[in-house]
Amino acid sequence: MKRAVAVVALLVSLAFAQEYDLEGRVLVVGSDTTYPPFETVNEQGEIVGFDVDVVNAVCAVINCEAQFQTTAWDGIFPALAAGEFDMVASGVTITEERDRVVDFTIPYYEVEQAITVRVEDEGYALEDFTEGGDLVLGAQTGTTNAGTAQDLVGRDRVRLYDDFNAAVQGLLNGDVDGVVIDDVTADAFVQQYAGELTVSIRGVESGDRLGFAVPEGDELADALSYGIEQIDMDGTLDELIEKWFTASQ
C-alpha cells in the first residue's frame, strides 16, 4: 500500500495533548545513505531522499534542524543507543525485536517487499525460488528483507551484503538470482539500471511499517510523532510520497 500509513488509525490512540517546540535543536540523524529513494548521496555529495524531506518537514513543524550523518546499517541501532546521533531515519521497519532496544515514532509509510531479478529472468515467479532448485537470493544483512529471503529459501541459499548497492551488483554479476528489497527501492534500482533489472515478484511480504527510531525512553519520539501527524493532516506527506515514489516507478 503505497501511501502514508493511516497515521491514520494509530493516531486515534495517540491523542497528543500538546504542541511541541524543540527551540531550534539540532538533531543528528543517523542514516544508511545507500537506499534510494529513501536516502542516497547525489552527484553533489548531498544526502537526499524521501526520509530527508520527511524529517525536514517534521522539523519545520516542531522547530528543529536535521543534520544527516551517513552510517553503516550494520550496527546502526547500537550506535544510536551509544549516543552517536539523536535519531535514525533510514527506511526502518518497526519490529518487536528492534522496539526492545529503541523507541519508535508512529509510522509514516508502509512498504511491501519484492524480488528484483535480471531482465533476462523476468519470467521468474515466487515458486521458482521457493520450490526446491538452487536459485540464490541476496539481501542486506540485518534487514527484514534478509529475514524474508531466509524464510523463503533457507539460509544456505541466501547471500548477505553490507548494503543494497552491493546486493544489486551481486545480482548484475550473476552471484545471486534475485534480491529481496522493498518495492519502492526496487523500482529505484530498476530505474538506475534500466534495461538490466526488473521487479519480477511483488507483495512477497506486505505491511512493513516504517518509523523513525530514537534512544529508548527519549521523549523526542513524541515530538517527532506529533510532527508526522501534522504533515500527514496538512497534505505535506502525500506530496512527498508523490515526489519520491512516483518518480521512481
C-alpha positions as CSV (number, residue, x, y, z in Angstrom):
1,M,0.0,0.0,0.0
2,K,2.0,3.0,-1.3
3,R,0.6,5.7,0.9
4,A,1.1,7.3,4.3
5,V,0.2,4.7,6.9
6,A,-3.1,5.7,8.3
7,V,-1.1,7.6,10.6
8,V,-4.0,7.2,10.5
9,A,-5.7,4.7,12.6
10,L,-2.9,4.7,15.0
11,L,-3.3,8.3,15.8
12,V,-6.7,7.6,17.3
13,S,-4.9,6.1,20.3
14,L,-2.2,8.7,20.4
15,A,-4.1,11.9,21.3
16,F,-1.3,14.4,21.6
17,A,-2.2,16.8,24.4
18,Q,0.3,19.5,23.4
19,E,2.2,21.0,20.6
20,Y,6.0,20.6,20.5
21,D,8.7,23.2,20.1
22,L,12.3,22.0,20.2
23,E,13.6,25.6,20.1
24,G,15.9,25.1,17.2
25,R,17.5,22.0,18.5
26,V,20.0,20.4,16.0
27,L,19.2,16.7,15.5
28,V,21.9,14.5,14.3
29,V,20.2,11.8,12.1
30,G,22.0,8.5,11.5
31,S,21.2,7.0,8.1
32,D,22.5,4.3,5.8
33,T,22.5,6.5,2.7
34,T,22.7,3.7,0.1
35,Y,18.9,3.2,-0.1
36,P,17.2,5.2,-2.8
37,P,14.7,6.8,-2.9
38,F,14.6,6.9,1.0
39,E,18.2,8.3,1.3
40,T,21.1,8.4,-1.0
41,V,24.1,10.7,-1.8
42,N,23.6,12.7,-5.1
43,E,26.3,13.8,-7.5
44,Q,26.9,17.0,-5.5
45,G,27.7,14.9,-2.4
46,E,24.4,15.9,-0.7
47,I,22.3,13.4,1.3
48,V,18.8,13.5,-0.3
49,G,15.7,11.4,-0.4
50,F,12.2,10.8,1.0
51,D,13.3,10.3,4.6
52,V,15.4,13.5,4.4
53,D,12.4,15.5,3.2
54,V,10.1,14.0,5.7
55,V,12.4,14.7,8.6
56,N,12.9,18.3,7.4
57,A,9.2,18.8,7.1
58,V,8.7,17.4,10.6
59,C,11.4,19.8,11.9
60,A,9.6,22.7,10.3
61,V,6.6,21.8,12.5
62,I,8.5,21.2,15.8
63,N,11.3,23.7,15.3
64,C,14.4,21.7,14.9
65,E,17.2,21.3,12.4
66,A,18.2,17.9,10.9
67,Q,21.8,17.1,10.1
68,F,22.0,13.7,8.4
69,Q,25.1,11.6,9.0
70,T,26.0,8.6,6.9
71,T,26.5,5.4,8.9
72,A,26.6,1.7,8.0
73,W,23.3,-0.2,8.6
74,D,25.1,-2.9,10.5
75,G,25.4,-1.5,14.0
76,I,23.1,1.5,13.4
77,F,20.9,0.8,16.4
78,P,23.8,0.2,18.9
79,A,25.3,3.4,17.6
80,L,22.0,5.2,18.3
81,A,21.9,3.7,21.8
82,A,25.5,4.9,22.4
83,G,24.6,8.5,21.6
84,E,26.3,8.8,18.3
85,F,23.2,10.5,16.9
86,D,19.8,11.6,18.1
87,M,17.6,9.5,15.8
88,V,17.7,7.1,12.9
89,A,15.9,7.8,9.7
90,S,16.8,5.1,7.3
91,G,13.7,3.3,5.9
92,V,13.5,1.4,9.2
93,T,10.7,-1.2,9.6
94,I,9.1,-1.2,13.1
95,T,9.6,-4.6,14.6
96,E,9.1,-6.1,18.1
97,E,12.8,-7.0,18.2
98,R,14.0,-3.5,17.4
99,D,11.5,-2.0,19.7
100,R,13.2,-3.7,22.6
101,V,16.3,-1.6,22.2
102,V,15.0,1.6,20.7
103,D,11.7,3.6,20.7
104,F,9.8,4.3,17.5
105,T,7.6,7.1,16.3
106,I,4.3,6.4,14.8
107,P,4.7,5.0,11.3
108,Y,4.9,7.4,8.4
109,Y,4.9,5.0,5.5
110,E,4.2,1.4,4.6
111,V,6.0,-0.8,2.1
112,E,5.8,-4.2,0.6
113,Q,8.8,-6.4,-0.2
114,A,9.6,-7.5,-3.7
115,I,12.2,-9.6,-5.6
116,T,14.3,-7.9,-8.2
117,V,15.9,-10.0,-11.0
118,R,17.9,-9.6,-14.2
119,V,15.8,-8.6,-17.2
120,E,16.6,-12.0,-18.9
121,D,15.0,-13.7,-15.9
122,E,11.8,-11.6,-15.7
123,G,9.7,-14.6,-16.1
124,Y,10.6,-15.9,-12.6
125,A,7.7,-16.5,-10.2
126,L,8.0,-16.9,-6.5
127,E,7.7,-20.6,-6.9
128,D,10.9,-20.7,-8.9
129,F,12.7,-19.6,-5.7
130,T,10.7,-21.5,-3.1
131,E,10.0,-24.9,-4.6
132,G,13.4,-26.5,-4.4
133,G,16.1,-25.8,-7.0
134,D,19.2,-23.8,-6.5
135,L,18.3,-20.2,-7.1
136,V,20.0,-17.8,-4.7
137,L,18.6,-14.7,-3.1
138,G,20.5,-11.6,-2.0
139,A,19.6,-9.0,0.6
140,Q,21.2,-6.5,3.0
141,T,22.3,-8.0,6.3
142,G,20.3,-7.1,9.4
143,T,17.1,-6.1,7.4
144,T,13.6,-7.5,7.4
145,N,14.3,-8.3,3.7
146,A,17.1,-10.6,4.7
147,G,14.8,-12.4,7.1
148,T,12.2,-12.8,4.4
149,A,14.8,-14.2,2.0
150,Q,15.9,-16.8,4.6
151,D,12.2,-17.7,5.2
152,L,11.7,-18.2,1.5
153,V,14.7,-20.3,0.6
154,G,16.7,-21.1,3.7
155,R,20.0,-19.7,4.9
156,D,22.1,-21.8,2.6
157,R,20.6,-20.1,-0.5
158,V,20.9,-16.5,0.8
159,R,23.8,-14.3,0.3
160,L,24.0,-11.2,2.6
161,Y,25.6,-7.9,1.7
162,D,26.6,-4.9,3.7
163,D,24.3,-2.7,1.7
164,F,21.8,-3.0,-1.2
165,N,24.2,-1.4,-3.7
166,A,26.4,-4.4,-3.2
167,A,23.5,-6.8,-3.3
168,V,22.4,-5.3,-6.6
169,Q,25.9,-5.5,-8.0
170,G,25.9,-9.2,-7.0
171,L,22.7,-9.6,-9.0
172,L,24.2,-7.9,-12.0
173,N,27.3,-10.0,-11.7
174,G,25.3,-13.3,-11.5
175,D,26.3,-14.1,-8.0
176,V,22.7,-14.2,-6.9
177,D,19.5,-14.8,-8.9
178,G,17.3,-12.2,-7.2
179,V,17.4,-9.5,-4.5
180,V,14.7,-9.2,-1.8
181,I,14.1,-5.5,-1.3
182,D,11.4,-3.0,-0.5
183,D,9.2,-2.4,-3.6
184,V,9.8,1.3,-4.0
185,T,13.6,0.9,-3.6
186,A,13.4,-2.0,-6.1
187,D,11.8,0.5,-8.5
188,A,14.6,3.0,-7.9
189,F,17.3,0.5,-8.7
190,V,15.4,-0.7,-11.8
191,Q,15.3,2.9,-13.0
192,Q,19.0,3.3,-12.3
193,Y,19.9,0.1,-14.2
194,A,17.3,0.4,-16.9
195,G,17.3,-2.5,-19.3
196,E,19.3,-4.7,-16.9
197,L,17.0,-5.2,-13.9
198,T,13.3,-5.7,-13.4
199,V,10.9,-6.3,-10.5
200,S,9.7,-9.8,-11.1
201,I,7.7,-10.5,-7.9
202,R,5.8,-8.1,-5.7
203,G,3.9,-8.4,-2.5
204,V,6.3,-11.0,-1.1
205,E,5.8,-9.6,2.4
206,S,3.4,-6.8,2.9
207,G,2.6,-4.3,5.7
208,D,6.1,-3.3,6.8
209,R,5.6,0.0,8.6
210,L,8.4,2.5,8.7
211,G,9.2,4.7,11.6
212,F,12.0,6.9,13.0
213,A,14.0,5.4,15.9
214,V,15.3,7.3,19.0
215,P,17.1,6.0,22.1
216,E,14.8,4.1,24.4
217,G,12.9,6.4,26.7
218,D,13.6,9.5,24.8
219,E,10.7,11.9,24.6
220,L,11.9,13.0,21.2
221,A,9.7,10.2,19.8
222,D,6.6,12.0,20.9
223,A,7.7,15.3,19.3
224,L,8.6,13.6,16.0
225,S,5.3,11.7,16.1
226,Y,3.4,15.0,16.6
227,G,5.2,16.4,13.6
228,I,4.4,13.3,11.5
229,E,0.7,13.7,12.4
230,Q,0.7,17.4,11.4
231,I,2.4,16.8,8.0
232,D,0.0,13.9,7.3
233,M,-3.0,16.1,8.1
234,D,-1.9,19.1,6.0
235,G,-1.1,17.0,2.9
236,T,2.7,17.5,3.0
237,L,3.4,13.8,3.5
238,D,1.3,12.9,0.5
239,E,3.1,15.5,-1.6
240,L,6.5,13.9,-0.6
241,I,5.2,10.4,-1.4
242,E,4.2,11.6,-4.8
243,K,7.5,13.4,-5.4
244,W,9.8,10.5,-4.5
245,F,7.8,7.3,-5.2
246,T,6.0,8.2,-8.4
247,A,9.3,9.4,-9.9
248,S,11.0,6.0,-9.0
249,Q,8.5,3.9,-10.9
